[in-house]
Amino acid sequence: MEKTKNKLTSFSDHLDQEYGTRGTETREAYEQEFEAFKLGVMLQELRKEKGMTQEELAQKCGTTKTYISRIENNASDIRLSTLMRIIREGLGGQLSLNVSF
């Protein structure tokens, strides 16, 4: 019986193979979607840490449960002003932005 070699690939190499290198249209679309996904997960985790339901968060920051759910499930783009309001009024935090090149 012939043994096959396990070929390990770094995650970065995997992304290059699946979506192209950084700067390509496909890879940039992937990166943008991934950032939106991370934002949704972060908001969900913060909400749960505060012991809040989506409905409670929505009421505190003047939006709807459906909108909070869509953000958490990466089904909706979010305006910066809305994100700031959710963080500040809904979760009692402060939003800090970082730009990398």
Distance bins in CASP14 RR format, pairs under 12 A and 6 or more apart:
PFRMAT RR
TARGET T0000
AUTHOR 0000-0000-0000
RMODE 2
METHOD distances of the structure
MODEL  1
7 13 0 0 0 0 0 1 0 0 0 0 0
7 14 0 0 0 0 0 1 0 0 0 0 0
7 17 0 0 0 0 0 1 0 0 0 0 0
8 14 0 0 0 0 0 1 0 0 0 0 0
9 15 0 0 0 0 1 0 0 0 0 0 0
9 16 0 0 0 0 1 0 0 0 0 0 0
9 17 1 0 0 1 0 0 0 0 0 0 0
9 18 0 0 0 0 0 1 0 0 0 0 0
10 16 0 0 0 0 1 0 0 0 0 0 0
10 17 0 0 0 0 0 1 0 0 0 0 0
11 17 0 0 0 0 0 1 0 0 0 0 0
11 18 0 0 0 0 0 1 0 0 0 0 0
11 19 0 0 0 0 0 1 0 0 0 0 0
11 34 0 0 0 0 0 1 0 0 0 0 0
12 18 0 0 0 0 0 1 0 0 0 0 0
12 19 0 0 0 0 0 1 0 0 0 0 0
12 20 0 0 0 0 0 1 0 0 0 0 0
12 21 0 0 0 0 1 0 0 0 0 0 0
12 22 0 0 0 0 1 0 0 0 0 0 0
12 27 0 0 0 0 0 1 0 0 0 0 0
13 19 0 0 0 0 0 1 0 0 0 0 0
13 20 0 0 0 0 0 1 0 0 0 0 0
13 21 0 0 0 0 0 1 0 0 0 0 0
14 20 0 0 0 0 0 1 0 0 0 0 0
14 27 0 0 0 0 0 1 0 0 0 0 0
14 30 0 0 0 0 0 1 0 0 0 0 0
15 21 0 0 0 0 1 0 0 0 0 0 0
15 22 0 0 0 0 1 0 0 0 0 0 0
15 23 0 0 0 0 0 1 0 0 0 0 0
15 24 0 0 0 0 0 1 0 0 0 0 0
15 26 0 0 0 0 0 1 0 0 0 0 0
15 27 1 0 0 1 0 0 0 0 0 0 0
15 28 0 0 0 0 0 1 0 0 0 0 0
15 30 1 0 0 1 0 0 0 0 0 0 0
15 31 0 0 0 0 1 0 0 0 0 0 0
15 34 0 0 0 0 1 0 0 0 0 0 0
16 22 0 0 0 0 1 0 0 0 0 0 0
16 23 0 0 0 0 0 1 0 0 0 0 0
16 24 0 0 0 0 1 0 0 0 0 0 0
16 26 0 0 0 0 0 1 0 0 0 0 0
16 27 1 0 0 1 0 0 0 0 0 0 0
16 30 0 0 0 0 0 1 0 0 0 0 0
17 26 0 0 0 0 0 1 0 0 0 0 0
17 27 0 0 0 0 0 1 0 0 0 0 0
18 24 0 0 0 0 0 1 0 0 0 0 0
18 26 0 0 0 0 1 0 0 0 0 0 0
18 27 0 0 0 0 1 0 0 0 0 0 0
18 30 1 0 0 1 0 0 0 0 0 0 0
19 25 0 0 0 0 1 0 0 0 0 0 0
19 26 1 0 1 0 0 0 0 0 0 0 0
19 27 1 0 1 0 0 0 0 0 0 0 0
19 28 0 0 0 0 1 0 0 0 0 0 0
19 29 1 0 0 1 0 0 0 0 0 0 0
19 30 1 0 1 0 0 0 0 0 0 0 0
19 31 0 0 0 0 1 0 0 0 0 0 0
19 32 0 0 0 0 0 1 0 0 0 0 0
19 33 0 0 0 0 0 1 0 0 0 0 0
19 34 0 0 0 0 1 0 0 0 0 0 0
20 26 1 0 1 0 0 0 0 0 0 0 0
20 27 1 0 1 0 0 0 0 0 0 0 0
20 28 0 0 0 0 1 0 0 0 0 0 0
20 29 0 0 0 0 0 1 0 0 0 0 0
20 30 0 0 0 0 1 0 0 0 0 0 0
20 31 0 0 0 0 0 1 0 0 0 0 0
21 27 1 0 0 1 0 0 0 0 0 0 0
21 28 0 0 0 0 0 1 0 0 0 0 0
21 30 0 0 0 0 0 1 0 0 0 0 0
21 31 0 0 0 0 0 1 0 0 0 0 0
22 28 1 0 0 1 0 0 0 0 0 0 0
22 29 0 0 0 0 0 1 0 0 0 0 0
22 30 0 0 0 0 1 0 0 0 0 0 0
22 31 1 0 0 1 0 0 0 0 0 0 0
22 32 0 0 0 0 0 1 0 0 0 0 0
22 101 0 0 0 0 0 1 0 0 0 0 0
23 29 0 0 0 0 0 1 0 0 0 0 0
23 30 0 0 0 0 0 1 0 0 0 0 0
23 31 0 0 0 0 1 0 0 0 0 0 0
23 32 0 0 0 0 0 1 0 0 0 0 0
24 30 0 0 0 0 1 0 0 0 0 0 0
24 31 0 0 0 0 0 1 0 0 0 0 0
25 31 0 0 0 0 0 1 0 0 0 0 0
25 32 0 0 0 0 0 1 0 0 0 0 0
26 32 0 0 0 0 0 1 0 0 0 0 0
26 33 0 0 0 0 0 1 0 0 0 0 0
27 33 0 0 0 0 0 1 0 0 0 0 0
27 34 0 0 0 0 0 1 0 0 0 0 0
28 34 0 0 0 0 0 1 0 0 0 0 0
28 35 0 0 0 0 0 1 0 0 0 0 0
29 35 0 0 0 0 0 1 0 0 0 0 0
29 36 0 0 0 0 0 1 0 0 0 0 0
30 36 0 0 0 0 0 1 0 0 0 0 0
30 37 0 0 0 0 0 1 0 0 0 0 0
31 37 0 0 0 0 0 1 0 0 0 0 0
31 38 0 0 0 0 0 1 0 0 0 0 0
31 100 0 0 0 0 0 1 0 0 0 0 0
32 38 0 0 0 0 0 1 0 0 0 0 0
32 39 0 0 0 0 0 1 0 0 0 0 0
32 74 0 0 0 0 0 1 0 0 0 0 0
32 77 0 0 0 0 0 1 0 0 0 0 0
33 39 0 0 0 0 0 1 0 0 0 0 0
33 40 0 0 0 0 0 1 0 0 0 0 0
33 74 1 0 0 1 0 0 0 0 0 0 0
33 75 0 0 0 0 0 1 0 0 0 0 0
33 77 0 0 0 0 0 1 0 0 0 0 0
34 40 0 0 0 0 0 1 0 0 0 0 0
34 41 0 0 0 0 0 1 0 0 0 0 0
34 74 0 0 0 0 1 0 0 0 0 0 0
35 41 0 0 0 0 0 1 0 0 0 0 0
35 42 0 0 0 0 0 1 0 0 0 0 0
35 74 0 0 0 0 1 0 0 0 0 0 0
35 77 0 0 0 0 0 1 0 0 0 0 0
35 78 0 0 0 0 0 1 0 0 0 0 0
35 98 0 0 0 0 0 1 0 0 0 0 0
35 100 0 0 0 0 0 1 0 0 0 0 0
36 42 0 0 0 0 0 1 0 0 0 0 0
36 43 0 0 0 0 0 1 0 0 0 0 0
36 70 0 0 0 0 0 1 0 0 0 0 0
36 71 0 0 0 0 1 0 0 0 0 0 0
36 72 0 0 0 0 0 1 0 0 0 0 0
36 73 0 0 0 0 0 1 0 0 0 0 0
36 74 1 0 1 0 0 0 0 0 0 0 0
36 75 0 0 0 0 1 0 0 0 0 0 0
36 76 0 0 0 0 1 0 0 0 0 0 0
36 77 1 0 0 1 0 0 0 0 0 0 0
36 78 0 0 0 0 1 0 0 0 0 0 0
36 83 0 0 0 0 0 1 0 0 0 0 0
37 43 0 0 0 0 0 1 0 0 0 0 0
37 44 0 0 0 0 0 1 0 0 0 0 0
37 71 0 0 0 0 0 1 0 0 0 0 0
37 72 0 0 0 0 0 1 0 0 0 0 0
37 73 0 0 0 0 1 0 0 0 0 0 0
37 74 1 0 1 0 0 0 0 0 0 0 0
37 75 0 0 0 0 0 1 0 0 0 0 0
38 44 0 0 0 0 0 1 0 0 0 0 0
38 45 0 0 0 0 0 1 0 0 0 0 0
38 71 0 0 0 0 0 1 0 0 0 0 0
38 72 0 0 0 0 0 1 0 0 0 0 0
38 74 0 0 0 0 1 0 0 0 0 0 0
39 45 0 0 0 0 0 1 0 0 0 0 0
39 46 0 0 0 0 0 1 0 0 0 0 0
39 71 1 0 0 1 0 0 0 0 0 0 0
39 72 0 0 0 0 1 0 0 0 0 0 0
39 73 0 0 0 0 0 1 0 0 0 0 0
39 74 0 0 0 0 1 0 0 0 0 0 0
39 76 0 0 0 0 0 1 0 0 0 0 0
39 77 0 0 0 0 0 1 0 0 0 0 0
39 78 1 0 0 1 0 0 0 0 0 0 0
39 80 0 0 0 0 0 1 0 0 0 0 0
39 82 0 0 0 0 0 1 0 0 0 0 0
39 83 1 0 0 1 0 0 0 0 0 0 0
39 86 0 0 0 0 0 1 0 0 0 0 0
39 87 0 0 0 0 0 1 0 0 0 0 0
39 95 0 0 0 0 0 1 0 0 0 0 0
39 97 0 0 0 0 0 1 0 0 0 0 0
40 46 0 0 0 0 1 0 0 0 0 0 0
40 47 0 0 0 0 1 0 0 0 0 0 0
40 48 0 0 0 0 0 1 0 0 0 0 0
40 54 0 0 0 0 0 1 0 0 0 0 0
40 68 0 0 0 0 1 0 0 0 0 0 0
40 69 0 0 0 0 0 1 0 0 0 0 0
40 70 0 0 0 0 1 0 0 0 0 0 0
40 71 1 0 1 0 0 0 0 0 0 0 0
40 72 1 0 1 0 0 0 0 0 0 0 0
40 73 1 0 0 1 0 0 0 0 0 0 0
40 74 1 0 0 1 0 0 0 0 0 0 0
40 75 0 0 0 0 1 0 0 0 0 0 0
40 76 0 0 0 0 1 0 0 0 0 0 0
40 77 0 0 0 0 0 1 0 0 0 0 0
40 78 0 0 0 0 1 0 0 0 0 0 0
40 83 0 0 0 0 0 1 0 0 0 0 0
40 86 0 0 0 0 0 1 0 0 0 0 0
41 47 0 0 0 0 0 1 0 0 0 0 0
41 48 0 0 0 0 0 1 0 0 0 0 0
41 71 0 0 0 0 0 1 0 0 0 0 0
41 72 1 0 0 1 0 0 0 0 0 0 0
41 73 0 0 0 0 1 0 0 0 0 0 0
41 74 0 0 0 0 1 0 0 0 0 0 0
42 48 0 0 0 0 0 1 0 0 0 0 0
42 49 0 0 0 0 0 1 0 0 0 0 0
42 71 0 0 0 0 0 1 0 0 0 0 0
42 72 0 0 0 0 1 0 0 0 0 0 0
42 74 0 0 0 0 0 1 0 0 0 0 0
42 78 0 0 0 0 0 1 0 0 0 0 0
42 83 0 0 0 0 0 1 0 0 0 0 0
42 86 0 0 0 0 0 1 0 0 0 0 0
42 87 0 0 0 0 1 0 0 0 0 0 0
42 91 0 0 0 0 0 1 0 0 0 0 0
42 95 0 0 0 0 0 1 0 0 0 0 0
43 49 0 0 0 0 0 1 0 0 0 0 0
43 50 0 0 0 0 0 1 0 0 0 0 0
43 52 0 0 0 0 0 1 0 0 0 0 0
43 54 0 0 0 0 1 0 0 0 0 0 0
43 57 0 0 0 0 1 0 0 0 0 0 0
43 58 0 0 0 0 0 1 0 0 0 0 0
43 61 0 0 0 0 0 1 0 0 0 0 0
43 63 0 0 0 0 0 1 0 0 0 0 0
43 67 0 0 0 0 0 1 0 0 0 0 0
43 68 1 0 0 1 0 0 0 0 0 0 0
43 69 0 0 0 0 0 1 0 0 0 0 0
43 70 0 0 0 0 0 1 0 0 0 0 0
43 71 1 0 0 1 0 0 0 0 0 0 0
43 72 1 0 1 0 0 0 0 0 0 0 0
43 73 0 0 0 0 0 1 0 0 0 0 0
43 74 0 0 0 0 0 1 0 0 0 0 0
43 76 0 0 0 0 0 1 0 0 0 0 0
43 78 0 0 0 0 1 0 0 0 0 0 0
43 82 0 0 0 0 0 1 0 0 0 0 0
43 83 0 0 0 0 1 0 0 0 0 0 0
43 86 1 0 0 1 0 0 0 0 0 0 0
43 87 0 0 0 0 1 0 0 0 0 0 0
43 90 0 0 0 0 0 1 0 0 0 0 0
43 91 0 0 0 0 1 0 0 0 0 0 0
43 93 0 0 0 0 0 1 0 0 0 0 0
43 95 0 0 0 0 0 1 0 0 0 0 0
44 50 0 0 0 0 0 1 0 0 0 0 0
44 51 0 0 0 0 0 1 0 0 0 0 0
44 52 0 0 0 0 0 1 0 0 0 0 0
44 53 0 0 0 0 0 1 0 0 0 0 0
44 54 0 0 0 0 1 0 0 0 0 0 0
44 57 0 0 0 0 1 0 0 0 0 0 0
44 68 0 0 0 0 1 0 0 0 0 0 0
44 69 0 0 0 0 1 0 0 0 0 0 0
44 70 0 0 0 0 0 1 0 0 0 0 0
44 71 0 0 0 0 1 0 0 0 0 0 0
44 72 1 0 1 0 0 0 0 0 0 0 0
44 73 0 0 0 0 1 0 0 0 0 0 0
44 74 0 0 0 0 0 1 0 0 0 0 0
44 86 0 0 0 0 0 1 0 0 0 0 0
44 91 0 0 0 0 0 1 0 0 0 0 0
45 51 0 0 0 0 0 1 0 0 0 0 0
45 52 0 0 0 0 0 1 0 0 0 0 0
45 72 0 0 0 0 1 0 0 0 0 0 0
45 91 0 0 0 0 0 1 0 0 0 0 0
46 52 0 0 0 0 1 0 0 0 0 0 0
46 57 0 0 0 0 1 0 0 0 0 0 0
46 68 0 0 0 0 0 1 0 0 0 0 0
46 71 0 0 0 0 0 1 0 0 0 0 0
46 72 0 0 0 0 0 1 0 0 0 0 0
46 83 0 0 0 0 0 1 0 0 0 0 0
46 86 0 0 0 0 1 0 0 0 0 0 0
46 87 0 0 0 0 1 0 0 0 0 0 0
46 90 0 0 0 0 1 0 0 0 0 0 0
46 91 1 0 1 0 0 0 0 0 0 0 0
46 92 0 0 0 0 1 0 0 0 0 0 0
46 93 0 0 0 0 1 0 0 0 0 0 0
46 95 0 0 0 0 0 1 0 0 0 0 0
47 53 1 0 0 1 0 0 0 0 0 0 0
47 54 1 0 0 1 0 0 0 0 0 0 0
47 55 0 0 0 0 0 1 0 0 0 0 0
47 56 0 0 0 0 1 0 0 0 0 0 0
47 57 1 0 1 0 0 0 0 0 0 0 0
47 58 0 0 0 0 0 1 0 0 0 0 0
47 60 0 0 0 0 0 1 0 0 0 0 0
47 61 0 0 0 0 0 1 0 0 0 0 0
47 65 0 0 0 0 0 1 0 0 0 0 0
47 68 1 0 0 1 0 0 0 0 0 0 0
47 69 0 0 0 0 0 1 0 0 0 0 0
47 71 0 0 0 0 0 1 0 0 0 0 0
47 72 1 0 0 1 0 0 0 0 0 0 0
47 86 0 0 0 0 1 0 0 0 0 0 0
47 87 0 0 0 0 0 1 0 0 0 0 0
47 90 0 0 0 0 1 0 0 0 0 0 0
47 91 1 0 0 1 0 0 0 0 0 0 0
47 92 0 0 0 0 0 1 0 0 0 0 0
47 93 0 0 0 0 0 1 0 0 0 0 0
48 54 0 0 0 0 0 1 0 0 0 0 0
48 56 0 0 0 0 0 1 0 0 0 0 0
48 57 0 0 0 0 0 1 0 0 0 0 0
48 72 0 0 0 0 1 0 0 0 0 0 0
48 91 0 0 0 0 0 1 0 0 0 0 0
49 57 0 0 0 0 0 1 0 0 0 0 0
49 91 0 0 0 0 1 0 0 0 0 0 0
49 92 0 0 0 0 0 1 0 0 0 0 0
49 93 0 0 0 0 0 1 0 0 0 0 0
50 56 0 0 0 0 1 0 0 0 0 0 0
50 57 1 0 0 1 0 0 0 0 0 0 0
50 60 0 0 0 0 1 0 0 0 0 0 0
50 86 0 0 0 0 0 1 0 0 0 0 0
50 87 0 0 0 0 0 1 0 0 0 0 0
50 90 0 0 0 0 1 0 0 0 0 0 0
50 91 1 0 0 1 0 0 0 0 0 0 0
50 92 0 0 0 0 1 0 0 0 0 0 0
50 93 0 0 0 0 1 0 0 0 0 0 0
51 57 0 0 0 0 1 0 0 0 0 0 0
51 90 0 0 0 0 0 1 0 0 0 0 0
51 91 0 0 0 0 0 1 0 0 0 0 0
52 58 0 0 0 0 1 0 0 0 0 0 0
52 59 0 0 0 0 1 0 0 0 0 0 0
52 60 1 0 0 1 0 0 0 0 0 0 0
52 61 0 0 0 0 0 1 0 0 0 0 0
52 65 0 0 0 0 0 1 0 0 0 0 0
52 68 0 0 0 0 1 0 0 0 0 0 0
52 72 0 0 0 0 0 1 0 0 0 0 0
52 86 0 0 0 0 0 1 0 0 0 0 0
52 90 1 0 0 1 0 0 0 0 0 0 0
52 91 1 0 0 1 0 0 0 0 0 0 0
52 92 0 0 0 0 0 1 0 0 0 0 0
53 59 0 0 0 0 1 0 0 0 0 0 0
53 60 0 0 0 0 0 1 0 0 0 0 0
53 65 1 0 0 1 0 0 0 0 0 0 0
53 68 0 0 0 0 1 0 0 0 0 0 0
53 69 0 0 0 0 0 1 0 0 0 0 0
53 72 0 0 0 0 0 1 0 0 0 0 0
54 60 0 0 0 0 0 1 0 0 0 0 0
54 61 0 0 0 0 0 1 0 0 0 0 0
54 63 0 0 0 0 1 0 0 0 0 0 0
54 64 0 0 0 0 1 0 0 0 0 0 0
54 65 1 0 1 0 0 0 0 0 0 0 0
54 66 0 0 0 0 1 0 0 0 0 0 0
54 67 0 0 0 0 1 0 0 0 0 0 0
54 68 1 0 1 0 0 0 0 0 0 0 0
54 69 1 0 1 0 0 0 0 0 0 0 0
54 70 0 0 0 0 0 1 0 0 0 0 0
54 71 0 0 0 0 1 0 0 0 0 0 0
54 72 1 0 0 1 0 0 0 0 0 0 0
54 73 0 0 0 0 0 1 0 0 0 0 0
54 86 0 0 0 0 0 1 0 0 0 0 0
54 90 0 0 0 0 0 1 0 0 0 0 0
55 61 0 0 0 0 0 1 0 0 0 0 0
55 62 0 0 0 0 0 1 0 0 0 0 0
55 63 0 0 0 0 0 1 0 0 0 0 0
55 64 0 0 0 0 1 0 0 0 0 0 0
55 65 1 0 1 0 0 0 0 0 0 0 0
55 66 0 0 0 0 1 0 0 0 0 0 0
55 67 0 0 0 0 0 1 0 0 0 0 0
55 68 0 0 0 0 1 0 0 0 0 0 0
55 69 0 0 0 0 1 0 0 0 0 0 0
56 62 0 0 0 0 0 1 0 0 0 0 0
56 63 0 0 0 0 0 1 0 0 0 0 0
56 65 0 0 0 0 1 0 0 0 0 0 0
56 68 0 0 0 0 1 0 0 0 0 0 0
56 90 0 0 0 0 1 0 0 0 0 0 0
56 91 0 0 0 0 0 1 0 0 0 0 0
57 63 0 0 0 0 1 0 0 0 0 0 0
57 64 0 0 0 0 0 1 0 0 0 0 0
57 65 0 0 0 0 1 0 0 0 0 0 0
57 67 0 0 0 0 1 0 0 0 0 0 0
57 68 1 0 1 0 0 0 0 0 0 0 0
57 69 0 0 0 0 0 1 0 0 0 0 0
57 71 0 0 0 0 0 1 0 0 0 0 0
57 72 0 0 0 0 1 0 0 0 0 0 0
57 85 0 0 0 0 0 1 0 0 0 0 0
57 86 1 0 0 1 0 0 0 0 0 0 0
57 87 0 0 0 0 0 1 0 0 0 0 0
57 89 0 0 0 0 1 0 0 0 0 0 0
57 90 1 0 1 0 0 0 0 0 0 0 0
57 91 1 0 0 1 0 0 0 0 0 0 0
57 92 0 0 0 0 0 1 0 0 0 0 0
58 64 1 0 1 0 0 0 0 0 0 0 0
58 65 1 0 1 0 0 0 0 0 0 0 0
58 66 0 0 0 0 1 0 0 0 0 0 0
58 67 1 0 0 1 0 0 0 0 0 0 0
58 68 1 0 1 0 0 0 0 0 0 0 0
58 69 0 0 0 0 1 0 0 0 0 0 0
58 70 0 0 0 0 0 1 0 0 0 0 0
58 71 0 0 0 0 0 1 0 0 0 0 0
58 72 0 0 0 0 0 1 0 0 0 0 0
58 82 0 0 0 0 0 1 0 0 0 0 0
58 85 0 0 0 0 0 1 0 0 0 0 0
58 86 0 0 0 0 1 0 0 0 0 0 0
58 89 0 0 0 0 0 1 0 0 0 0 0
58 90 0 0 0 0 1 0 0 0 0 0 0
58 91 0 0 0 0 0 1 0 0 0 0 0
59 65 0 0 0 0 1 0 0 0 0 0 0
59 67 0 0 0 0 0 1 0 0 0 0 0
59 68 0 0 0 0 1 0 0 0 0 0 0
59 86 0 0 0 0 0 1 0 0 0 0 0
59 89 0 0 0 0 0 1 0 0 0 0 0
59 90 0 0 0 0 1 0 0 0 0 0 0
60 68 0 0 0 0 0 1 0 0 0 0 0
60 85 0 0 0 0 1 0 0 0 0 0 0
60 86 0 0 0 0 1 0 0 0 0 0 0
60 87 0 0 0 0 0 1 0 0 0 0 0
60 88 0 0 0 0 0 1 0 0 0 0 0
60 89 1 0 1 0 0 0 0 0 0 0 0
60 90 1 1 0 0 0 0 0 0 0 0 0
60 91 0 0 0 0 1 0 0 0 0 0 0
60 92 0 0 0 0 1 0 0 0 0 0 0
60 93 0 0 0 0 0 1 0 0 0 0 0
61 67 0 0 0 0 1 0 0 0 0 0 0
61 68 0 0 0 0 1 0 0 0 0 0 0
61 71 0 0 0 0 0 1 0 0 0 0 0
61 78 0 0 0 0 0 1 0 0 0 0 0
61 81 0 0 0 0 0 1 0 0 0 0 0
61 82 0 0 0 0 1 0 0 0 0 0 0
61 83 0 0 0 0 1 0 0 0 0 0 0
61 84 0 0 0 0 1 0 0 0 0 0 0
61 85 1 0 1 0 0 0 0 0 0 0 0
61 86 1 0 1 0 0 0 0 0 0 0 0
61 87 0 0 0 0 1 0 0 0 0 0 0
61 88 1 0 0 1 0 0 0 0 0 0 0
61 89 1 0 1 0 0 0 0 0 0 0 0
61 90 1 0 1 0 0 0 0 0 0 0 0
61 91 0 0 0 0 1 0 0 0 0 0 0
61 92 0 0 0 0 1 0 0 0 0 0 0
61 93 0 0 0 0 0 1 0 0 0 0 0
62 68 0 0 0 0 0 1 0 0 0 0 0
62 82 0 0 0 0 1 0 0 0 0 0 0
62 85 1 0 0 1 0 0 0 0 0 0 0
62 86 0 0 0 0 1 0 0 0 0 0 0
62 88 0 0 0 0 0 1 0 0 0 0 0
62 89 1 0 0 1 0 0 0 0 0 0 0
62 90 0 0 0 0 1 0 0 0 0 0 0
63 69 0 0 0 0 0 1 0 0 0 0 0
63 70 0 0 0 0 0 1 0 0 0 0 0
63 71 0 0 0 0 1 0 0 0 0 0 0
63 76 0 0 0 0 0 1 0 0 0 0 0
63 78 0 0 0 0 1 0 0 0 0 0 0
63 79 0 0 0 0 0 1 0 0 0 0 0
63 81 0 0 0 0 0 1 0 0 0 0 0
63 82 1 0 0 1 0 0 0 0 0 0 0
63 83 0 0 0 0 0 1 0 0 0 0 0
63 85 1 0 0 1 0 0 0 0 0 0 0
63 86 1 0 0 1 0 0 0 0 0 0 0
63 89 0 0 0 0 1 0 0 0 0 0 0
63 90 0 0 0 0 1 0 0 0 0 0 0
64 70 0 0 0 0 1 0 0 0 0 0 0
64 71 0 0 0 0 0 1 0 0 0 0 0
64 76 0 0 0 0 0 1 0 0 0 0 0
64 82 0 0 0 0 0 1 0 0 0 0 0
64 86 0 0 0 0 0 1 0 0 0 0 0
65 71 0 0 0 0 0 1 0 0 0 0 0
65 72 0 0 0 0 0 1 0 0 0 0 0
66 72 0 0 0 0 0 1 0 0 0 0 0
66 73 0 0 0 0 0 1 0 0 0 0 0
66 75 0 0 0 0 1 0 0 0 0 0 0
66 76 0 0 0 0 1 0 0 0 0 0 0
67 73 0 0 0 0 0 1 0 0 0 0 0
67 75 0 0 0 0 1 0 0 0 0 0 0
67 76 1 0 0 1 0 0 0 0 0 0 0
67 77 0 0 0 0 0 1 0 0 0 0 0
67 78 0 0 0 0 1 0 0 0 0 0 0
67 79 0 0 0 0 0 1 0 0 0 0 0
67 82 0 0 0 0 1 0 0 0 0 0 0
67 83 0 0 0 0 0 1 0 0 0 0 0
67 85 0 0 0 0 0 1 0 0 0 0 0
67 86 0 0 0 0 1 0 0 0 0 0 0
68 75 0 0 0 0 0 1 0 0 0 0 0
68 76 0 0 0 0 1 0 0 0 0 0 0
68 78 0 0 0 0 0 1 0 0 0 0 0
68 82 0 0 0 0 0 1 0 0 0 0 0
68 83 0 0 0 0 0 1 0 0 0 0 0
68 85 0 0 0 0 0 1 0 0 0 0 0
68 86 1 0 0 1 0 0 0 0 0 0 0
68 90 0 0 0 0 1 0 0 0 0 0 0
68 91 0 0 0 0 0 1 0 0 0 0 0
69 75 1 0 0 1 0 0 0 0 0 0 0
69 76 0 0 0 0 1 0 0 0 0 0 0
70 76 1 1 0 0 0 0 0 0 0 0 0
70 77 0 0 0 0 1 0 0 0 0 0 0
70 78 0 0 0 0 1 0 0 0 0 0 0
70 82 0 0 0 0 0 1 0 0 0 0 0
71 77 0 0 0 0 1 0 0 0 0 0 0
71 78 1 0 1 0 0 0 0 0 0 0 0
71 79 0 0 0 0 0 1 0 0 0 0 0
71 82 0 0 0 0 1 0 0 0 0 0 0
71 83 0 0 0 0 1 0 0 0 0 0 0
71 86 1 0 0 1 0 0 0 0 0 0 0
71 87 0 0 0 0 0 1 0 0 0 0 0
72 78 0 0 0 0 0 1 0 0 0 0 0
72 86 0 0 0 0 0 1 0 0 0 0 0
76 82 0 0 0 0 1 0 0 0 0 0 0
76 83 0 0 0 0 0 1 0 0 0 0 0
77 83 0 0 0 0 0 1 0 0 0 0 0
78 84 0 0 0 0 1 0 0 0 0 0 0
78 85 0 0 0 0 0 1 0 0 0 0 0
78 86 0 0 0 0 1 0 0 0 0 0 0
78 87 0 0 0 0 0 1 0 0 0 0 0
78 95 0 0 0 0 0 1 0 0 0 0 0
79 85 0 0 0 0 1 0 0 0 0 0 0
79 86 0 0 0 0 0 1 0 0 0 0 0
80 86 0 0 0 0 0 1 0 0 0 0 0
80 87 0 0 0 0 0 1 0 0 0 0 0
80 95 0 0 0 0 1 0 0 0 0 0 0
80 97 0 0 0 0 1 0 0 0 0 0 0
81 87 0 0 0 0 0 1 0 0 0 0 0
81 88 0 0 0 0 0 1 0 0 0 0 0
81 89 0 0 0 0 0 1 0 0 0 0 0
81 95 0 0 0 0 0 1 0 0 0 0 0
82 88 0 0 0 0 0 1 0 0 0 0 0
82 89 0 0 0 0 0 1 0 0 0 0 0
82 90 0 0 0 0 0 1 0 0 0 0 0
82 95 0 0 0 0 0 1 0 0 0 0 0
83 89 0 0 0 0 0 1 0 0 0 0 0
83 90 0 0 0 0 0 1 0 0 0 0 0
83 91 0 0 0 0 0 1 0 0 0 0 0
83 93 0 0 0 0 0 1 0 0 0 0 0
83 94 0 0 0 0 0 1 0 0 0 0 0
83 95 1 0 0 1 0 0 0 0 0 0 0
83 96 0 0 0 0 0 1 0 0 0 0 0
83 97 0 0 0 0 1 0 0 0 0 0 0
84 90 0 0 0 0 0 1 0 0 0 0 0
84 91 0 0 0 0 0 1 0 0 0 0 0
84 92 0 0 0 0 0 1 0 0 0 0 0
84 93 0 0 0 0 1 0 0 0 0 0 0
84 94 0 0 0 0 1 0 0 0 0 0 0
84 95 1 0 1 0 0 0 0 0 0 0 0
84 96 0 0 0 0 0 1 0 0 0 0 0
84 97 0 0 0 0 1 0 0 0 0 0 0
85 91 0 0 0 0 0 1 0 0 0 0 0
85 92 0 0 0 0 0 1 0 0 0 0 0
85 93 0 0 0 0 0 1 0 0 0 0 0
85 94 0 0 0 0 0 1 0 0 0 0 0
85 95 0 0 0 0 1 0 0 0 0 0 0
86 92 0 0 0 0 1 0 0 0 0 0 0
86 93 0 0 0 0 1 0 0 0 0 0 0
86 94 0 0 0 0 0 1 0 0 0 0 0
86 95 0 0 0 0 1 0 0 0 0 0 0
87 93 1 0 1 0 0 0 0 0 0 0 0
87 94 1 0 0 1 0 0 0 0 0 0 0
87 95 1 0 1 0 0 0 0 0 0 0 0
87 96 0 0 0 0 1 0 0 0 0 0 0
87 97 0 0 0 0 0 1 0 0 0 0 0
88 94 1 0 0 1 0 0 0 0 0 0 0
88 95 1 0 0 1 0 0 0 0 0 0 0
88 96 0 0 0 0 0 1 0 0 0 0 0
89 95 0 0 0 0 0 1 0 0 0 0 0
END
